[in-house]
Amino acid sequence: MLAKKHGIVIISPILERDKDYLIWNTAVIISHTGTVIGKTRKNHIPRVGDFNESTYYMESLLGHPVFETAFG
């Protein structure tokens, strides 16, 4: 709704749980028309000292998808 109202593309982080109850650090891409054009999952999970996201997020093997938007 906000993307369409303001004519912008929104990339929003979400916590995604799949059908197998695995948790992913996901970004959803919303076009300037308000439709979801795709999503991507974090490929590299930090494991530094006490900051260890792999404790709760899975590491994606989907690569680095590219999405076409009205702005490039």
C-alpha positions as CSV (number, residue, x, y, z in Angstrom):
1,M,0.0,0.0,0.0
2,L,2.8,2.5,0.9
3,A,4.9,1.5,-2.1
4,K,1.9,2.2,-4.5
5,K,0.9,5.4,-2.6
6,H,4.4,6.9,-2.9
7,G,5.5,5.2,-6.2
8,I,8.5,3.6,-4.5
9,V,10.1,0.1,-4.3
10,I,10.3,-1.3,-0.8
11,I,12.8,-3.9,0.4
12,S,11.6,-5.1,3.8
13,P,13.4,-7.6,6.1
14,I,11.2,-10.3,7.6
15,L,11.6,-13.4,9.7
16,E,10.2,-16.2,7.4
17,R,9.2,-19.6,8.7
18,D,8.9,-22.2,5.9
19,K,6.6,-25.3,5.8
20,D,9.3,-27.3,7.7
21,Y,9.4,-24.6,10.4
22,L,12.9,-23.5,9.5
23,I,13.6,-19.8,10.1
24,W,15.1,-17.6,7.4
25,N,16.3,-14.0,7.4
26,T,14.4,-12.9,4.3
27,A,14.0,-9.6,2.4
28,V,10.7,-9.1,0.5
29,I,10.8,-6.8,-2.6
30,I,7.6,-4.8,-3.2
31,S,7.2,-3.0,-6.5
32,H,6.0,0.6,-7.0
33,T,2.6,-0.9,-7.8
34,G,2.4,-2.6,-4.4
35,T,2.9,-6.1,-5.6
36,V,5.5,-8.5,-4.2
37,I,8.0,-9.2,-7.0
38,G,10.2,-11.5,-5.1
39,K,12.2,-12.4,-2.0
40,T,15.7,-13.3,-1.2
41,R,17.2,-15.0,1.8
42,K,20.5,-14.2,3.6
43,N,23.3,-16.3,2.3
44,H,26.1,-15.5,4.8
45,I,25.2,-15.7,8.4
46,P,27.5,-13.8,10.8
47,R,29.3,-16.0,13.4
48,V,31.3,-13.4,15.4
49,G,31.7,-13.7,19.1
50,D,28.4,-13.5,20.8
51,F,26.8,-12.3,17.6
52,N,25.9,-15.7,16.1
53,E,22.8,-15.5,13.9
54,S,23.2,-19.2,12.9
55,T,21.8,-20.0,16.3
56,Y,18.3,-19.2,14.9
57,Y,18.5,-18.5,11.2
58,M,19.3,-20.9,8.4
59,E,21.9,-20.0,5.7
60,S,20.3,-19.9,2.2
61,L,21.7,-21.7,-0.8
62,L,19.5,-19.7,-3.3
63,G,22.4,-17.5,-4.5
64,H,21.9,-13.8,-5.3
65,P,18.7,-13.3,-7.3
66,V,18.3,-10.0,-9.3
67,F,14.9,-8.4,-9.6
68,E,13.7,-6.0,-12.3
69,T,12.0,-2.9,-11.0
70,A,10.6,0.3,-12.6
71,F,13.8,2.0,-11.5
72,G,16.3,-0.6,-12.7
